[in-house]
Amino acid sequence: MIPRTLLARTFLLLAALVVLTTTAWLSVFRYIEAEPRARETAQLAASAVNLIRAALFAAAPEKRLELFNELSTREGIRLLPAETEDRIEPMPDSRFNQLIQRELAARLGPHTRIAAEVDGVAGFWVSFRLDDREDDEYWLILPRERAMRSIAGQWLLWGLLALVLALAVAWLIASRISRPLKAMARSAKAVGRGHRPEPLPETGAEEMRLLAGAFNTMASDLERNERERSEVLAGISHDLRTPLTRLRLEAEMSVADDAARQAVVADIEQMEGVIAQFMDYARTNFGEDPVDTDLGELLAGIDERQRQLGRPLKFAADRLPVLPLRPRALTRAIGNLIDNAWKYGGGEPSLAALRQANEIWIEVRDRGPGIPVGETDRLKRPFTRLDSARSNASGTGLGLAIVERIARLHDGRLDLLPNPGGGLLARLVIGIRN
């Protein structure tokens, strides 16, 4: 239930602050205005009682009924004699009503009562006596709105308007904070996948400008380091391949023993393979840009080449979409997984491809010893191998690291999972951008 984004969390905190502040402001206003409003209501009721009392004393007894009718018609004020059997419902026990009771008692005497309903008739009922006799008591019935009036509607309207404006400003503040951070997160993700992100705009608050400038500098430095590393490794590769080619020619021409010659040539080919792996790992984008590729045809071509090499696969693939891919790099990654399956797995490996939501899963399965659960992350790092594979001199420990880098170039990942029934399931995941 807790929001995950910085925008939502910041907005909710600001919104909670605004709502609490507005509620506190309205509560304080209601508390403060209750006493003067109660005093005003009590004063109006007391004035009405005093005027009626004076009118009753001044009017002849036979004219009092006519006076009662006149007050009821013109002023909405009714007057009834109080009876001992009256069913009285008191006013709600609130601070406002207690203040009215106190003010009326101070003005009309301690015997004054107020009620919300008498004998089933609702209103603002105030009792008074014409003189000190208890049997000469009357009920003055005023419109109930005089005592039950709530906070003025215009105040509620202004409070609601202030709340809406404050929430709008809170959303603006939260979005201005989270927008550059979200852009920086996307750029950092692109850098982690080997892409070159667009420079972040160095605008806004001073802290955001400094952060964006530092990130742009870091991205430029990383790209320059990658480029220099690739150039250095390319030069080393070129310088090494020339003497290796001469060694191959000398071995074929000078070594008379066929077995010794083949061993020397195999060693030279292995060194050339190691150099090629170093170069593949050093390339940032593997020397190609994404192009629209039919993934099904690419996998079918890999299956056909494996058959031509005498290594048939159990191949199955769903209907796959055309995606922007790096076909040579992806072929190299799948080839590395298949090579590992043949080298370390038992039996005939399988190659399958299926679509899962916004991802394509390319799976290579084998029936070998598999990989311990705690070793999967370590084996994705360069120059690392299982202890059981260290005796294999043909490996450099870069195969899975290359596959992992190619997967990140395609917005995906490499998962090394236990194969049901034994063995390893190597899953190359490719992300589908909407």
N, C-alpha and C positions, 0 to 999 in steps of 0.2 A: 504493500500500500504506500510505501515511501517513494516519492518520485526519484528517478535516477539521474536526470539531467540537471546541470547547474542552473539553466534557465528556469526550470520548474521549481527547484528548491528555493532559489533567490526570490522568485515571484511570490511563492507561498509565504515565505518569511515576511516579505514586505507587505503582502496582503493581510497577513495576520496582525502585523503591527498597525496597519491603517484601520482595520476593523476594530481592534481593541481600543485604539485611540478614539475613534469616532463613538464607539459604545460608551467609553468612559466620559467623553465630552457630553453626550446626551444624558447620561445618568447624573452627572454633576449639575447640568442645566435643570433637569427635572427636580433634583433635590433642592436646588437653590430657589427655583421659582414656585415651589409648593407653598412655602410660608406666606409670601405676599399674595398669592392667589387665594389661599385659605382665608387670610385676613380680609381680602376684598369681598369674598363670598359671604363671610360672616357679617361684614358691615352692611352689605346689601340686604341680607335676611333680617338683621336687627333693625335697619331703617324701615323695612316693610312692616315689621311687627310694631314698631313704635308709632308709625303712621296709622296703622289699622287700629291699634289700641286707642290712639287719640281720637280717631274718627268714631269709634264705637262709643267712647265716653261722651263725645259731643252730640251724637245723633240721638234722636228720640227713639225709644224702644220700638215703636211701630215702624220706624224707618230703617231699622238695622237689616231686615231681610232684603229690602231694596238695595241697600249698600253692598251686601254680600254679592248679589247678582251683578251689580255694576263692576265690582272688582274682578269677578270671575270672567266677565265678558270682555272688559277692556284690557286688563293686565294679566290675564291668565292665572290669577291668584284665587285660590279657594280657601274657604274658612269653614272648619267643622268643629263642633264641640268635642272635647276629649271625653271618652267613656272609660270606665274601669275595665270593661270587658273587651277593649280594643286588642286585636291581634297585631302586635308590633314586630316588624322585622328590622333589626338595627342596620345601620350603615356598615359596609365592610370595614374590618379592623385594619385600616391603613393609616400611615402617618398623616396624610392629607386630611382624612376625616377626623382624626384625633385633634389636629390643629383647629379645624372648624368648630368642633365641640368645645374646645378650650376658649376660643374667641367668643362664641355665643354665650357661654357661661359667664364670661367676664362682662359682657354687655347686657344680657337679659336676666342674669341670676343663675344660681347653681341648680335650680329646678328645671332648667331648659333641657329638653330632649330633642334629638334628631333621629329620624328613621328613614329607611329606604322604602318601606311599604307598610301600610296600615290597613287591616281588613281586606287584603288582596289588592289594594290600589297603590300603584307605584308612583313615586314622586320624591321630591325633597321636602320631607315633613319636618316642621319646626314647631315645638310646643311653646306656649307662653300663657301667662295668667294676667287677667285684667287687674286683679288685686292680689292680695296675699292669700286668699281663700283657695284651697285645693280643689273645691268643686266648681270653680269658675275658670277652668282651663280650656284652651282652644288649640286646635291644630291649624297651622298655616301651611298650605300645600303650594310650594313653588315648583316651576318647571325643573325637572331632574337635571337638565343640562347645566344648570347653574352650579351644581355640586359635583357632577360627574365629568366635567370638561377635562379632556386630556391635553397633552402638549399640542400647541397650535400646529395646524397642518403645514404651514409655511416653513416652520422650523424643521419638521421631518423632511420636507422636500429639499430644503437647502442641505440638510445632513446627508441625504441620499445622493444629491449632486456632488457634494464634496467627496463622498466615498467613491463614486464612479471615477471622478477625475483623479483621485489619489491612486486608485488601482491602475488606471491607464498610465500614469507616470511611473508607477512601480514596474509595470510590464516593460515600459520603454527603458528604464534603468537596467532591469535584468537582461533584456535582449542586447543592449549595448555592451554589457559585460561578457555575455556568453558567446556572442557572434564571432568576435576575433579568436576566442579560445577554441571554438568549434572549427574554424578555418585552419587554425594552427594544428589541431589534432588530425585533420584530413591530410595536411601537408606532411606531418610527421609520419603518418601511415604510408603515404606515397614514398617518402625517403626510405622507410624500412623495407619496402618492396623493390627498391632499386630504381624507382622512377625519379624524374626531375620535376618537382612541383613548380608551379608559378610562384614568383616572389610574393610574399605577403605584403599588403599595403601598410606602410608605416605611418598610420594616421591614428587619431583619437587621443586618449590621455597619454601623458608622458610615459607611464609604466608600460602601456600597451605598445607604444612606439619603440621603446627600448627592447621589449621582448620580441617584437616582430623583426627589428633590425638584427638582433642577436641570432634569431632563428635563420634569417636569410643568409647571414654570414656563415653559420654552421653548415647549411645546405650547400653553399658554394664551395666551402672548404672540403666537404665530403666528396663532392663531385670531382674537384680537382685532384684529391688524393686517389680516387678510383681511376681517374684517367691516367695519372702518372704511374700508378701501379701497373695498369694494363700495358702502358708503353714500356716500362722496365721489363715486365715479363715477356712481352713480345720480342724485345731485343735479346733477352737471354735465350728464348726459344730459337730465334733465328741463329744466334751464335752457336748454340749447341747442336742444332740439326746439321750444320755443315760438317763438323768433324765426325758426327755419327754416320753421315752418308759416306764419308771417306773410309771410316772403319768397316762399314758394310762391304764396300767394294774390295778393300784389302783382304777382308776375311774370305770373301768368295773367290778371290784370285790367289791368295797365298796359302790358305789352310788346305792341306791335301786331304786330311781325314774328314769324311762326310759328316760323321756324328759331331765332331768338334766344330766344324763349320756351321752346322745347323744350330748348335748350342750358342755360338757367338752371335749368329744372326737373330736368334730368338731373344737373347739378352738385349741386343740393340733395338729390336722392335718393342720390347717391354719398356726400355728407356724412352723411346719415342712416344709410346702410349702414356707414360707418366707425364711427359712434357705436355702432351695434348690435354690431359686432365687438368694440369695446372692452368693452362691457358683458358680452358672452359670455365673453370671456377673464377678466374680473374676477370673475365668479361662481365661488365655490368648488365648489359642487355643481350648478351650472347650474339652480338653482331647483327641483329635484325630488329625491324619494327613490326608491330602487330599488323596482320593482314586478315581479311575475311577467309576463314578456312572451314571446310567441311570436315568436322572431327571424325565422323564415321568413316569417310574415305581414308583419312590419315591413319586411323587404327587398323583398317583393313590392309593398308599398305605395309604397316609394321608386321602384321600377322603373316602376310605373304613373304616378306623378306626373311622372317624367322624360319618359314618352311623351306625356303631355298637354301638356308644355312644348315638344314637338317635338324632343326629344333622346332618341331611343330607345337603349337599351343592349342589349348582349349579356348576358343575365342567366341564371345557373345557380346552383342552391343545393342542397346535400345536405339530408337530413332533419335538422332542427336541434331541440334540446330547448328547453323553456320555461325561461327563466333570469331571475333578478332583475336587471333592467336599468333604466337611465334612458332611456326611449324617445325623448323629445324631444332630449336631448343626443346620443344615438347617431345619430338621424336627422340632426342638424346636422353631426356629424363626417363621416358618409358623404356628405352633401351637399357639404361642403367638398372632399372628395377627388374627387367627380364633377365639381364646378365647375372644379377645377384641371385635370382630365383634358380637359375640353372647351376650356378656355382655352389650355393649353400643349401638349396632345397632338394628334397627327394622326389623323384617322379616327374611327371610332365606338368609344368606350370600352366596356369590359366590366366587369360586376359579378358576382362569384362569392363563394360562402360554402361552407366545408367544415370538418369537424371533424377535428382532429389531437390525439389523446390527450386531455389535459385543457385544450384550447384550442379556440376557434373563430376561424378565419381568414376575415376579410372582405377580399377583394382587389378593387382597382380598377386596371385595366390600361389603358394607352394606348400609342400608337405615336409619341409625340413625341420630342424630343431627349434626354429623360431627365435625370438629375441626376448630376454627377460624384461618384465614390465618396467623395472627401474632403469633400464639401459636405453629406452627408446629416444629420449631427449638428447642424451649424450651422443648417440650415434649419428644424429643430424649435424653435429659440429664437425668441422673439417679435421682431417688427419686423425680420426678416431675409428677404431675397429673393436670387435669383440675379441676377447682373449683367444677364443678357439680359432679365429681367423688370422691371428698375427703371423702364423707360420706361412701364410699364403703370400709369397713375395710379390705377386703380380698386382696386389691391391695397394692403393695409396691412402685409403680412408677418405676420399673426396667424393665418392659416388653418390651417397645419400645427401651430402651437403650441396652438391650440384642440383639434385632433384628438388631439395627444399628451396633453393634460390629460384629455380625455374617456376616452382609452384607459387612463390610470392609474386613473381612477375606477372602471373595470371590471376592475381587477387585470390589466391587459394592457399593451400597448405599441404603438408605431407603427414599422413597418419600411419603409424606402424602399429598394427593390431594383431592379436592372436587370431589365427585362422580356425574357425570351428572344425573340429576333428583333428587338429594338429597342424603346426606349421605357422607361416607368417602371411598376413594380409597387408600388403603395402598399398595404401589408398592415396592416389594423387588427386586432390580436389581442385577444381577450376571454378572460380566464381563467375556468375552470369550477371552482367550489369544491365539493369532495366533502362 
